[in-house]
Amino acid sequence: MAQDAPDAATPTAGVNISEFGYKQELKRGTGRFASFAVAFAFVSIATGIFTTYGSVLNTSGPAGIWTWPIVVVGQLMVAFIFGSLAARIPVTGYAYQWMSRLANPVLGWIMGWISFTFLAIVAVAVDYTIASTIFPVLFGYTGNAGNSWLITAFVLVFQALLVAFSTKWTERVNNFAVSAELIGMVLLVVILFIVGWVTKELNVGNLFSTGAIPAEGYFSFGTLTKVGPWMMGTLLGAFTIVGFESAANLAEETKQPARVVPRAMYQAVLASGILGFLFLLVVTLLAGDPVALAKSGTPIADVINRVLGPVVGTALLVLVVVAIFACGMVILMSGVRLVWAMSRDERFPGHRAWRTVSKRYGTPTAATGFVFVVSELILAIFAYQSDVLFSLFAAATLLPAVIYAAIVLLYIVKRNSLPPSKGFTLGRFEVPVIVLASIWLVFELLIFRDASFVTAWLYVLVMVALGAIYLVFLLIRRGGPSGLAMPDLHSIDKELEVDAKLSEKARNDHRPRN
């Protein structure tokens, strides 16, 4: 559907970061698979399906899985649009950079702040799953708010240490986790289907069952504050198929980002979408009594245990833990890069502290510490709520929908005046992609009118209010919107000129005097 830009215009699809007003501070070492792995790990079908399948059974019944293909197609269109922008502005900060440079810096700041609030809470949402739903089953203890908080806090510590001190080892751990998840999920799909076929446990009726949900009004649009049951099933895919844009947030560390990053994003959505749907189909076929299964806190593990035995069930749980750890680690890394990118432009609170890159480790260690502390604070705020997991997931699903809608709208408004692509274009498929992406995002946003998302909206409003206070302060201090102008090629020329003068002064100061 999409295509690379002509080689004549971009012979190597390489990017000189000075074109955007920056110096190359982060090492370019991320290759094709590592970029794909970052996008795939953030999506993490093992994480998303394992944690939300039970919720779908309770709100939509097994038939809710048929919303998955709709989500995949919609998010694939969004990924194509993001890829087109990433090929034009391959700079760390993704949505913040695109909105700042194509619209205006104020809207760009708002988009950056919303992206930060999303990354901060989704890291906690993902890691909390390990402590609240997996470890209690894996190690046979009763989970509660206290031990879930403690375990999640320690998981965040380990992830932050990796992100802070070694990008290379972070990518190695992530590459291993993604490889294991891909191989493990394919094997599970094949083995479950074969065993189910041989034992005659496959129940096609489950695929169209509404479970305990009444059939009457099942496909209705709902009311002003209540979404119809089948429509609520969309949350299964909407929570899972997000985060593919994390590859764009590592653009300044990626080799040939204008080509590699767009492909990484849409390939991650395709791979996750196809493999995830096959897994959902086979698990639902083997669900047995879906009404009884919906009462379980770990329905996926229950199906695996019953069909393949406790050994394979335990192996699945270990695989999910690895996948979730990698997912949370990539989310944390993406959040760090965003904070660093905004701080580099002097746009983020405390930017002087977070803008530095460690000379020893080559990573934004200070920004890592900041994002880690914020994540721990969010964890402490949410940890003792009655339905903490749903609240975290709801906010982590709402925020990317807002971000995606804003960026797609930006593309629609600016598509005739975009800078030239350095490696990827939508070509003749641009209009169909825009139409499908728009329809999908309007549909998705309508889901969040449901009263169950009140806590998620409150989190968003509180974070936006905090951001608005700082934005007003920033505008007053900078003398209005013009003070937030983005750096460009002239900016780096001036910076290099200053560096040259300082170097010359240092040489003169050390020159022996007669």
N, C-alpha and C positions, 0 to 999 in steps of 0.2 A: 504494500500500500504506500509506504513512504519510500523515499529514495535518497541516495547520497547526492550532494551537490557536485557539479562537474569538476573533474580534477584540474581543469585548466585554471579555474579560479582559486583552488586550494590544493596545490600540488602535494602537500604532505598532511594537510588538515592539522598542522601544528598551530600553536597559539602563542603569540608573544604577549605576555600579560601586561607589558608596559603600555600596550595599546589602550588599556582600560585605566591607566594611571597608577599602576602598582608595580612594585618590585617582586621578583620571584623569591618568596621567603620559604615556601614549603617545597620539599623535594618531589619531583615528578617521578614516581616509581610505580604507580598503580596501572596495571595492564588490563587487558580485555576481560579475562576471567575474574580478576579481583574486583573490577568495576561492576560486572554482572552480579558477583557474589554479594557486594554491598547492597545493591537494589533487591536481590532475592532474599537476603537475610532479613532486611527490614520488613518485607512483605510476610515472609515465613508462614507458609500454609500450615505447617505442623503446629505452630503457636496459635494462629488464628482459629483454625478449625477445632483444635483440642479445647480451647477455652470458650468458644461461643456456640458450639454445636448443641450443648444442653439448653442454652438460652433459646435457640431456634425451635427446639422440640417443644418448649413450654409456651412460646408465643405464636408459633406458626405450624407446629407439627412437622412430621417428616417431609411433607410436600413443600415446605419452605426452602428446601435446597434448590428448587428450580429457579429461585431468584439469582442464584450464583452466576449463571451465564450472562444475565442482564448486566450484573455488576462488572464482570470481566470485560465485556464489550465496551461498556461505558468508560471504565478506567483505562482501557487500551487506547481509546480515542484521546483521553486526557494525556496519556503518556506520549502519544505522537505529537501533541501540541507542545508539551514540555520539551520534547526532544528537539523540535524546531527552534525553540527559544534557546536551549542549551547550546545548540550549534552556532548561534549568533552571538551569544554572550556567555562563553564558557568560563565563568568566574565563580569562585566560592561565595556562597550566600544565596544562590539560586533565586527564589521568588523575590527576596529583598532586592537583589541586583536588577532583576528584570523589570520590576515595577518602578524602581528608582530611575533607571536609565530610559525607559520607554514612556512612562507616564510623568511622574514628578517625584522628587525625593521625600515629600511628606507622605504620599501614598505608599512609597517604597518602605519608609520607616514603619508605617502601620502594618504592612504585610510582613516585614521582618519580625516585628513584635508578636504578631499572631502566630507566625511560624515557630517562634521561640516557645510560646505558651503550649503549643501542640507537642513539640519535641520534649519539653520538660515533663509533661504529664504522661505521654505515651510510654516513656522509658519506665516510669513507675508502674503503669498499668501492666506492661509486659512482664517485668520482673516479679511483681506481686503474685502473678499466676503460679510461679514456681513454688512459692511459700504457701499459698492458700489452697491450691488444688492438687499439686503433683507430689510434693514431698510428704504430705500426710499419708497418701496412698502408697508411695514408694517405701517409706520407712515405718509405716504402721503406727502413727500417733495421731492424736486429735489436734487439728489445727484450730487456732484461735487468733484474735486480733494481735495479741502480744507477741507470740512466736512468729506469726506471719510478718509483722513489722520488723522484728529483729533479723530474720533471714533475708528479707528483701534489702534491708540496710547493708548487710554484708555482701550480698550479690552486687549491689551498686558500687561498693568499695573495690571489689576485684575488677569490675569493668572499667572503673575510672583509672585504676593503676595501669592497666594495659593501654588505654587510650592516651594517658598522660606521658608515658615513658617510651612507647615504641609503636609507631604506625606500622612498621614491618611485621611485628609480632601480632598486632591487632588483626592485620590482614591475613596472616598465616592461620590464626585461630579461626577467623571467619571463613576462610577458604575451606578449611577442614570441616567446619560445621555445616556449610552449605553442601559440600560434596556428600557428607554423611546423610544429610536430610534428603537430597535428591535420590541417592541410591536406596536409602531406607524406605522412602515413600513409594518408590516404584516397586520394590520387592513386596511391600505390604499389600499394595493393590493387587498384584499378581497372585500372591499366596492366598490372600483372603478370598479372592474370586474362585480359585481352583478348589480350595478346601470347602467353600460354601457350595460349589457345584457338585462335588463328590458326595458331600453329606446331605445334599438336598435341603440346605437351610436358607437358600436365597428366596426371599419373599418379594416378588415384584409389586405386590399390593402396597407394601410399605412406601414405595416411591410416590404414591398418590394419596396416601393417608393423611388426614388432618390431625391424627392422634386424639388428644382430649379436647381439641378446639372444635367448636360446633361448625358444621358445614355451612349453615345458613349465614350469609354475609361474609363468608371467608375471603372472597376476592373484592370486597367493598373497599372504597377509598377511605372510609372512616368518617369521623366527624372533625370539628374544628380542633379539638384537643385529644383526639383518639384516632390512631392509625389502624387500618384494617389488618387482620392477622397475617395474610400472605405478604402484604407490603412490609410488615415488620421483619419478615424473614430476610429482607435485603441487608439487614445489619450484619448477617454472617459474612457476606462478601465485602460489605462496606468497611468493616473493621479490619478485615484481613488484607484486601488488595489495596493497601496504601503504603506510602513510604518509598516507592520506586524512585522518587525524585532525589533520594539521598545520594545516588550516584552523581547527580549534578552538583551536589554540595561539596564534592571532592574534586571538582573540575581542575583546580590548580595543582592537584597532585596526580592527575591522570595523564598518561601519555596519549597524545592525539585526542584530546577530549571532545572536539567537535564531531568526531566520528564515533568514538568509543562510548561516550556517555549516552547519546540518544538510543543507540542499539541496546545498551545495558538495560535501560529503562523499559523499553517495550518488550524485549526478550524476557525480562523478569516477570512482567505481567502475563505474557503468553504462557511461559513455563508454569508459573504458579496457578494460573487459571485452569489450564488443561489438566495438570496433575491433581490439583485440588478437587476438581469436579469428579474425576474418576474415583478418588478416594471417598468423597461424599456418597457417591452412588453405591459403592461396594459396602460401605459401613451401614448405610440405610437399608440395603437389601438384607443385611445380616442383623438388623436391629432387634429382631424378635418382637417383643411387645413394646412398641414405641411409647406407650403411656407409662409403663413401668420404668422404662429406660430414662424417661424425662425426669424422674425423681432422683436420679443419680447425680452426684457432683462431678463424676468423671465418666460420662457415657461412652466416649471413644475407647478408653482403657477397658471398660466393662465388656464391650463387644470383642475386643482383641483377646482378652482373658478367656472368654467363653468359647470362642471359635478356635483359637490357636494355643491356648494354655497359658499358665501364669509366667512361664519363662519368656515367651515372646512378648507377653503383656508388659513385663518388667523392662524388657529391651526397648519397647516402644516408649515407655516413660523416660528412660535414660536418653533416648534420641530426642524426645521433646524438650527435656531439660537442656541438652546441648544446643538445640535450635533456639530456644528462648534466650539462653545466655548470649548467643551470638546476635540475636535480634536486638536485645537490650543494649548490647555493646555498640552496635552500629548506630542505633538511635542516639546514644550518648555522644558518639563521635560526631554525628551529624549536627547535634545541638552545639557542640563545642566549636565546630567550624563556623556555624552561623554567628555565634557570639563573637568569635574572633574577627569575622568579616565585618560585622557592624562596628566593632570596637576600632578596627583599623581605619574606618571612616569617621571615627569619633562620634558615633551615633548611639552607643549603648551606655547605660549607666555604669560608671566606673571604668570607662573605656581605656584609661591609661594603664590600668593593671592588666586588663584582659587582652590587649593587643599584641603583647610580646610573644615571640617564638623562641623557645629554649634553644640556645646554641648547642648544647650538649645532646639533647634528644631530638631536636628538629620538630617539636610539636608545640602547640599552644597550651603549655602545662597550666598556666594561671587560669585560662578560660575553662580548662577541664575541671579545676578545683571549684570554680564558681558554679558550673552547671551541676556538678556533683552535689554541692551544698543545697542548691535550689531543689533538686530532685528529692533529697532527704527531707527538706521542709514540706514539700508537697505530700510525701509519704506520711509524715507525721500528722498532717491536716486530715488526710482521707482515711488513715488506718483504722480509726475506731467508729466509722460510720456503719450503719446497720447493713447496707448493701454496697460495700466499698468497691467490689470488683465491677459491678454494673456502672457505678458512678464514674469510675476511671475509664472504662471502655466507652461509655457514652460520650464523655468529653473528648476522648481520643479518636472518636469517629466523626463528631460534629466539626471539630477544628479543621481537619484536612478537607472536608467538603467545602468549607468557606474559602480556604486557600485555593483549592482547585477552581472553584467558580470565579474567583477574582482574577486568576491568571488567564483563564479561558476568555473572560470578558476583555481583559487587556489585549489578548491576541486578536480578538475580533475587531476591536477599535483601531489597533495599530498595524494590522497585517499588511496594509498597502504602503507603509512607511518604515518597515522593519529594516535593520541593517542587513547586509548580505550574509548569507549562510557560509560557514566555514567548513561544512561537511555533511549536512543533512537537511533535506527539505520535504515538505508534504506533497509538492508537485500538484498534479491535477486532482489529487484526492483531498485537497485542503478543505473545500466547502463541505463535502460529505462528513469529513472528520469533525469539523466545527459544529455542524448540525447535530450529529449523534452525541457529541460530548455535551452540548448545551441541553438537549432533551434529558439526558441521563442526570446531569447535575441538578436541574430543576426538580426532577423526580426525587432525587436523594434528599435535597434540602427540605422538601415537603414532609419527609418522615419525622424530622426533628420538631414538628409542632406537637408531637405526642407529649402528654403531661409527664411521662416517665423521664423526660430529659430536662426537667426543671433544674436539677443539681448541676448538670452539664452546662446549661445556659448561665447559671449563677457563676460558675467558675470562669467562663468566658468573659462575662460582664465585669467581674472583679479584676481580672488580669488586664482587660482593655482599659478599665478606669485607671489602674496603676500606670499603664503605659501612657495614657492620655495626659496624666499629670507630668510625667517626665518629658513628653513631647512638647507641652506648652512651655516648660522650663527651657528646653533646648531651643525652641523657636525664639523666645525672648532673649536668650543669651547670644544667639547667632544673628539677631537682627532680622528675623523673618525667614520665610522659605528659601530665599536666595542664599542664606548662610548654610544650607544643607546640600548645596550643589555637589554632584558626584565628581570624583577625580577623573582626569582624562590624560591623554598623552602629554599635554602641556604640563600637567601636574607633576608627572614623573620626571620630565625634563628639568623642571625647577628643583625638584628634590635631588636629582643627580648633580645639578650645578652646585647646590648647597653642600652636598657630600664632597664634591671635588674641592671646594674652597676650604672645607674643614680639614681634608686630608693634606692639602697644601700648607695650611697653617700649622698642622701637627709636624710636618716635615721641617718647616722653617724653625719651629720651636726647638726641635732636636738637633738642628744643624749646629756644629761647633762654631763658636764665635772667636774672632781674632782678638 
